[in-house]
């Protein structure tokens, strides 16, 4: 049976690592480099050519799309036959509820160009209606690939991809190694319940800036990531890979329960978005705190900048992020692994104090 675990936001790739920190950062870095591939992918390139032709115009950067995306869209506009472009636009409109993540799962389930044939696991994957509704996507991918000079278009931008990938690979290795050491974790082998053996990061310059999502197919974690203005790596979702086994551990339910009033408060704040459960709420706040605190090297200006960023997130509705951020200072001194220190933080939580503090300092809004 194929298990598909879906992720949104930023990279979760390094959650597959199983390494020992006993031999220092060099060993961690070597293991990160061995376990994670950062690579081009013509299947994703062809898919996002199709989506851009179809009407996918999402862009987070107010200054405009990545230059590679602009150039590719211009060529597609002039070189995709009108009849093919119309079929693609019609298809995209008919499937307007499908996400780029769902499109990507279906595309990666194929053999890729030029045939785009489904593998054996598709029979299980398509049982999920969100993927099964796109079962005819490979036919359209084959048609686009045959009708337009996709290989030529790709060759014209391949140097841009290769330059970007080299810089991105270095950023991933650097930041994953740092945050792994910060959390003092020794084994990670599960992502949202799905056992994985390898991770593939696929930079996607045809998507919006800062868009990213991941999914597990079989034993492989695929992370498809839009470009960044400044090439870097924020390990937010990777930290989830460390903390989820802690936050969702049933043994902590009793200690977590007193935080429910804060969870109920957070659910009334539009900026926070959907919160699935108390455990999800606690995990998100802890992850946000770690994703900033691990960067604090003690230099006063940098420390203040990170704290200001944390405070901004806190005031927007992550009502426990400040608590966890402050607790991490003592965690750093403890020498304990994060998993061992988690219950200490929960035991120190003064819910009434945190409610009052946020009402005074936060942006208290209600639905």
RAGIRA-V994143 format. One record per backbone hydrogen bond with DSSP energy under -1.0 kcal/mol. NH is the residue of the N-H (numbers start at 0). CO is the residue of the C=O. If there is no record, write none. Layout:
# RAGIRA-V994143
nh->[NH	NH]
co->[CO	CO]
This chain:
# RAGIRA-V994143
nh->[6	14	15	16	23	27	28	29	30	31	32	33	34	35	36	38	44	45	46	47	48	49	50	51	52	53	54	55	63	69	70	71	72	73	74	75	76	77	78	79	84	85	86	87	88	89	90	91	92	93	94	95	97	102	103	104	105	106	107	108	109	110	115	118	121	124	125	126	127	130	131	132	133	134	136	139	140	141	142	143	144	145	146	147	149	152	153	154	155	156	157	160	161	162	163	164	165	166	167	168	169	170	171	172	173	174	175	176	177	178	179	180	181	182	184	187	190	193	196	197	198	199	200	201	203	206	209	210	212	213	214	215	216	219	220	221	222	223	224	225	238	239	240	242	243	245	246	247	248	251	252	255	256	258	259	262	263	264	265	266	267	268	271	280	281	282	283	284	285	286	287	288	289	290	292	293	294	295	302	303	304	305	306	307	308	309	310	311	312	313	314	315	316	317	318	320	323	324	325	326	327	330	331	332	333	337	340	341	344	345	346	347	348	353	354	355	356	357	358	359	360	361	362	363]
co->[213	11	12	13	20	23	24	25	26	27	28	29	30	31	198	200	40	41	42	43	44	45	46	47	48	49	50	50	60	65	66	67	68	69	70	71	72	73	74	75	80	81	82	83	84	85	86	87	88	89	90	92	94	98	99	100	101	102	103	104	106	116	111	108	118	120	121	123	124	127	127	128	130	131	133	135	136	137	138	139	140	141	142	143	147	148	149	150	151	153	153	156	157	158	159	160	161	162	163	164	165	166	167	168	169	170	171	172	173	174	175	176	177	178	179	16	193	190	218	218	34	220	36	222	224	203	226	207	223	6	221	4	219	216	197	214	199	212	201	210	234	235	236	238	239	242	242	243	245	248	249	251	252	255	256	258	259	260	261	262	264	265	268	276	277	278	279	280	281	282	283	284	285	286	288	289	291	292	298	299	300	301	302	303	304	305	306	307	308	309	310	311	313	312	316	317	319	320	321	322	323	326	327	328	329	182	336	337	340	341	342	343	345	349	350	351	352	353	354	355	356	357	314	361]
